[in-house]
Structures are given as C-alpha cells and as structure tokens.
Amino acid sequence: MALNKELLELLACPKCKKSLQPTENEDGLVCSECKAVYPVKEEIPILLIEEAVRLDQWTGSSVG
C-alpha cells in the first residue's frame, strides 16, 4: 500500500521543518535540506532525528 498523499503533505523534517519526499520504493522519506532519510516501517514514518540515515548511506528498507 502506498503512503497516504494527504499525510505526506502534512509531514515535515523534525530537524529543519522542510518538506519530505518519499523514496522511490516508499520505504523512506527524504529531506533534501538535511540530506537525510527517515525510514518508513509497516507504513509508519519514523520521524525521529536519531533514526534518520544519511542520504548517501541509505540502502532502503533493510535499514533498522
């Protein structure tokens, strides 16, 4: 199931408050400002700064 588009419009990066964009597989949310990806586990975005993965280290849903 795809991420809810209305929910995505409401979500923001917890660090810089900029908008988030889903990864291609919708297994993470990308903050282009912070260069970080917040994982999505069981269709629930994990928007904790300490759970973010650097964009250049993101490997997809296998993280975490």
N, CA, C and O atoms as a GROMACS GRO file, in nm:
protein
  256
    1MET      N    1   0.084  -0.119   0.000
    1MET     CA    2   0.000   0.000   0.000
    1MET      C    3   0.089   0.124   0.000
    1MET      O    4   0.189   0.130   0.072
    2ALA      N    5   0.053   0.222  -0.079
    2ALA     CA    6   0.130   0.346  -0.090
    2ALA      C    7   0.105   0.436   0.032
    2ALA      O    8   0.003   0.426   0.100
    3LEU      N    9   0.201   0.523   0.055
    3LEU     CA   10   0.186   0.620   0.163
    3LEU      C   11   0.071   0.715   0.130
    3LEU      O   12   0.051   0.751   0.014
    4ASN      N   13  -0.002   0.754   0.231
    4ASN     CA   14  -0.114   0.846   0.216
    4ASN      C   15  -0.063   0.983   0.172
    4ASN      O   16   0.015   1.046   0.244
    5LYS      N   17  -0.106   1.029   0.055
    5LYS     CA   18  -0.058   1.156  -0.001
    5LYS      C   19  -0.098   1.276   0.086
    5LYS      O   20  -0.022   1.372   0.098
    6GLU      N   21  -0.215   1.270   0.147
    6GLU     CA   22  -0.258   1.380   0.235
    6GLU      C   23  -0.169   1.388   0.358
    6GLU      O   24  -0.135   1.497   0.404
    7LEU      N   25  -0.131   1.273   0.411
    7LEU     CA   26  -0.041   1.269   0.526
    7LEU      C   27   0.095   1.325   0.488
    7LEU      O   28   0.154   1.401   0.564
    8LEU      N   29   0.146   1.287   0.371
    8LEU     CA   30   0.276   1.336   0.326
    8LEU      C   31   0.280   1.488   0.318
    8LEU      O   32   0.383   1.549   0.348
    9GLU      N   33   0.170   1.548   0.279
    9GLU     CA   34   0.165   1.695   0.270
    9GLU      C   35   0.177   1.762   0.407
    9GLU      O   36   0.221   1.876   0.416
   10LEU      N   37   0.139   1.691   0.513
   10LEU     CA   38   0.144   1.746   0.648
   10LEU      C   39   0.278   1.724   0.717
   10LEU      O   40   0.315   1.798   0.808
   11LEU      N   41   0.350   1.622   0.675
   11LEU     CA   42   0.475   1.586   0.743
   11LEU      C   43   0.588   1.681   0.707
   11LEU      O   44   0.595   1.733   0.596
   12ALA      N   45   0.678   1.702   0.804
   12ALA     CA   46   0.796   1.786   0.783
   12ALA      C   47   0.914   1.723   0.854
   12ALA      O   48   0.898   1.646   0.949
   13CYS      N   49   1.031   1.756   0.809
   13CYS     CA   50   1.153   1.708   0.871
   13CYS      C   51   1.156   1.758   1.016
   13CYS      O   52   1.138   1.878   1.040
   14PRO      N   53   1.180   1.669   1.113
   14PRO     CA   54   1.181   1.713   1.252
   14PRO      C   55   1.300   1.802   1.286
   14PRO      O   56   1.299   1.871   1.388
   15LYS      N   57   1.403   1.800   1.203
   15LYS     CA   58   1.522   1.880   1.230
   15LYS      C   59   1.512   2.021   1.171
   15LYS      O   60   1.533   2.119   1.241
   16CYS      N   61   1.480   2.030   1.041
   16CYS     CA   62   1.481   2.161   0.975
   16CYS      C   63   1.342   2.212   0.938
   16CYS      O   64   1.328   2.328   0.898
   17LYS      N   65   1.240   2.128   0.953
   17LYS     CA   66   1.100   2.163   0.925
   17LYS      C   67   1.066   2.180   0.777
   17LYS      O   68   0.961   2.234   0.744
   18LYS      N   69   1.155   2.134   0.688
   18LYS     CA   70   1.127   2.138   0.543
   18LYS      C   71   1.042   2.017   0.504
   18LYS      O   72   1.028   1.923   0.582
   19SER      N   73   0.986   2.021   0.385
   19SER     CA   74   0.900   1.910   0.340
   19SER      C   75   0.982   1.785   0.311
   19SER      O   76   1.103   1.791   0.287
   20LEU      N   77   0.914   1.672   0.314
   20LEU     CA   78   0.974   1.542   0.291
   20LEU      C   79   0.916   1.481   0.165
   20LEU      O   80   0.800   1.502   0.133
   21GLN      N   81   0.999   1.405   0.093
   21GLN     CA   82   0.954   1.337  -0.028
   21GLN      C   83   0.979   1.188  -0.010
   21GLN      O   84   1.082   1.148   0.044
   22PRO      N   85   0.887   1.105  -0.055
   22PRO     CA   86   0.907   0.959  -0.042
   22PRO      C   87   1.019   0.910  -0.132
   22PRO      O   88   1.043   0.966  -0.240
   23THR      N   89   1.088   0.805  -0.089
   23THR     CA   90   1.186   0.739  -0.174
   23THR      C   91   1.112   0.668  -0.285
   23THR      O   92   0.989   0.657  -0.282
   24GLU      N   93   1.184   0.620  -0.381
   24GLU     CA   94   1.122   0.552  -0.496
   24GLU      C   95   1.037   0.434  -0.452
   24GLU      O   96   0.929   0.412  -0.507
   25ASN      N   97   1.084   0.358  -0.353
   25ASN     CA   98   1.010   0.241  -0.304
   25ASN      C   99   0.916   0.275  -0.190
   25ASN      O  100   0.849   0.186  -0.136
   26GLU      N  101   0.908   0.401  -0.153
   26GLU     CA  102   0.826   0.450  -0.042
   26GLU      C  103   0.861   0.380   0.090
   26GLU      O  104   0.774   0.358   0.175
   27ASP      N  105   0.990   0.346   0.106
   27ASP     CA  106   1.036   0.285   0.230
   27ASP      C  107   1.111   0.386   0.317
   27ASP      O  108   1.171   0.350   0.418
   28GLY      N  109   1.107   0.511   0.274
   28GLY     CA  110   1.171   0.618   0.350
   28GLY      C  111   1.121   0.753   0.302
   28GLY      O  112   1.062   0.764   0.194
   29LEU      N  113   1.146   0.855   0.384
   29LEU     CA  114   1.110   0.993   0.348
   29LEU      C  115   1.238   1.076   0.347
   29LEU      O  116   1.312   1.078   0.445
   30VAL      N  117   1.262   1.145   0.238
   30VAL     CA  118   1.387   1.217   0.216
   30VAL      C  119   1.370   1.365   0.248
   30VAL      O  120   1.275   1.429   0.203
   31CYS      N  121   1.465   1.417   0.326
   31CYS     CA  122   1.476   1.562   0.345
   31CYS      C  123   1.596   1.608   0.263
   31CYS      O  124   1.710   1.576   0.296
   32SER      N  125   1.569   1.681   0.156
   32SER     CA  126   1.679   1.725   0.069
   32SER      C  127   1.764   1.832   0.136
   32SER      O  128   1.880   1.848   0.101
   33GLU      N  129   1.708   1.905   0.231
   33GLU     CA  130   1.782   2.008   0.304
   33GLU      C  131   1.887   1.946   0.396
   33GLU      O  132   2.003   1.987   0.397
   34CYS      N  133   1.847   1.847   0.473
   34CYS     CA  134   1.936   1.782   0.570
   34CYS      C  135   2.015   1.666   0.509
   34CYS      O  136   2.107   1.613   0.572
   35LYS      N  137   1.978   1.626   0.387
   35LYS     CA  138   2.040   1.509   0.323
   35LYS      C  139   2.023   1.385   0.410
   35LYS      O  140   2.118   1.310   0.433
   36ALA      N  141   1.900   1.366   0.458
   36ALA     CA  142   1.870   1.254   0.547
   36ALA      C  143   1.745   1.183   0.497
   36ALA      O  144   1.661   1.240   0.428
   37VAL      N  145   1.736   1.055   0.536
   37VAL     CA  146   1.619   0.973   0.504
   37VAL      C  147   1.564   0.919   0.635
   37VAL      O  148   1.636   0.862   0.716
   38TYR      N  149   1.434   0.938   0.653
   38TYR     CA  150   1.364   0.884   0.769
   38TYR      C  151   1.294   0.757   0.724
   38TYR      O  152   1.216   0.761   0.629
   39PRO      N  153   1.320   0.644   0.790
   39PRO     CA  154   1.261   0.518   0.744
   39PRO      C  155   1.110   0.513   0.764
   39PRO      O  156   1.054   0.579   0.852
   40VAL      N  157   1.045   0.433   0.681
   40VAL     CA  158   0.903   0.404   0.696
   40VAL      C  159   0.894   0.254   0.724
   40VAL      O  160   0.935   0.172   0.642
   41LYS      N  161   0.840   0.220   0.840
   41LYS     CA  162   0.830   0.079   0.881
   41LYS      C  163   0.683   0.044   0.897
   41LYS      O  164   0.611   0.108   0.974
   42GLU      N  165   0.639  -0.057   0.825
   42GLU     CA  166   0.500  -0.100   0.827
   42GLU      C  167   0.404   0.016   0.802
   42GLU      O  168   0.303   0.032   0.869
   43GLU      N  169   0.441   0.098   0.702
   43GLU     CA  170   0.364   0.214   0.657
   43GLU      C  171   0.357   0.327   0.760
   43GLU      O  172   0.272   0.415   0.749
   44ILE      N  173   0.447   0.324   0.860
   44ILE     CA  174   0.451   0.430   0.962
   44ILE      C  175   0.584   0.503   0.950
   44ILE      O  176   0.690   0.443   0.969
   45PRO      N  177   0.580   0.634   0.919
   45PRO     CA  178   0.704   0.711   0.912
   45PRO      C  179   0.766   0.725   1.052
   45PRO      O  180   0.698   0.761   1.148
   46ILE      N  181   0.895   0.697   1.062
   46ILE     CA  182   0.968   0.710   1.188
   46ILE      C  183   1.043   0.844   1.182
   46ILE      O  184   1.155   0.851   1.131
   47LEU      N  185   0.981   0.948   1.235
   47LEU     CA  186   1.036   1.083   1.223
   47LEU      C  187   1.112   1.123   1.349
   47LEU      O  188   1.084   1.227   1.408
   48LEU      N  189   1.205   1.041   1.388
   48LEU     CA  190   1.293   1.070   1.500
   48LEU      C  191   1.431   1.103   1.443
   48LEU      O  192   1.484   1.028   1.361
   49ILE      N  193   1.488   1.214   1.486
   49ILE     CA  194   1.617   1.257   1.432
   49ILE      C  195   1.722   1.148   1.447
   49ILE      O  196   1.803   1.127   1.357
   50GLU      N  197   1.720   1.079   1.561
   50GLU     CA  198   1.821   0.975   1.584
   50GLU      C  199   1.800   0.850   1.497
   50GLU      O  200   1.890   0.766   1.489
   51GLU      N  201   1.684   0.837   1.433
   51GLU     CA  202   1.657   0.724   1.343
   51GLU      C  203   1.690   0.757   1.197
   51GLU      O  204   1.688   0.668   1.112
   52ALA      N  205   1.720   0.882   1.168
   52ALA     CA  206   1.749   0.923   1.031
   52ALA      C  207   1.880   0.859   0.983
   52ALA      O  208   1.971   0.834   1.062
   53VAL      N  209   1.885   0.833   0.853
   53VAL     CA  210   2.003   0.777   0.789
   53VAL      C  211   2.051   0.880   0.687
   53VAL      O  212   1.970   0.937   0.613
   54ARG      N  213   2.181   0.902   0.682
   54ARG     CA  214   2.234   0.995   0.582
   54ARG      C  215   2.195   0.946   0.443
   54ARG      O  216   2.200   0.826   0.414
   55LEU      N  217   2.159   1.039   0.358
   55LEU     CA  218   2.111   1.005   0.224
   55LEU      C  219   2.213   0.921   0.148
   55LEU      O  220   2.175   0.828   0.077
   56ASP      N  221   2.341   0.951   0.162
   56ASP     CA  222   2.444   0.876   0.089
   56ASP      C  223   2.467   0.735   0.148
   56ASP      O  224   2.538   0.654   0.089
   57GLN      N  225   2.407   0.706   0.264
   57GLN     CA  226   2.420   0.574   0.326
   57GLN      C  227   2.290   0.495   0.323
   57GLN      O  228   2.285   0.382   0.371
   58TRP      N  229   2.185   0.553   0.267
   58TRP     CA  230   2.054   0.487   0.263
   58TRP      C  231   2.059   0.366   0.172
   58TRP      O  232   2.100   0.376   0.056
   59THR      N  233   2.017   0.252   0.222
   59THR     CA  234   2.014   0.129   0.142
   59THR      C  235   1.873   0.076   0.126
   59THR      O  236   1.854  -0.028   0.065
   60GLY      N  237   1.775   0.144   0.178
   60GLY     CA  238   1.638   0.102   0.163
   60GLY      C  239   1.582   0.038   0.286
   60GLY      O  240   1.632   0.059   0.397
   61SER      N  241   1.479  -0.041   0.267
   61SER     CA  242   1.403  -0.097   0.379
   61SER      C  243   1.483  -0.192   0.466
   61SER      O  244   1.435  -0.229   0.573
   62SER      N  245   1.602  -0.232   0.426
   62SER     CA  246   1.684  -0.321   0.509
   62SER      C  247   1.746  -0.248   0.628
   62SER      O  248   1.799  -0.312   0.718
   63VAL      N  249   1.739  -0.115   0.628
   63VAL     CA  250   1.795  -0.036   0.740
   63VAL      C  251   1.708  -0.053   0.861
   63VAL      O  252   1.585  -0.053   0.851
   64GLY      N  253   1.770  -0.068   0.976
   64GLY     CA  254   1.696  -0.073   1.102
   64GLY      C  255   1.657  -0.212   1.133
   64GLY      O  256   1.594  -0.237   1.235
   0.00000   0.00000   0.00000
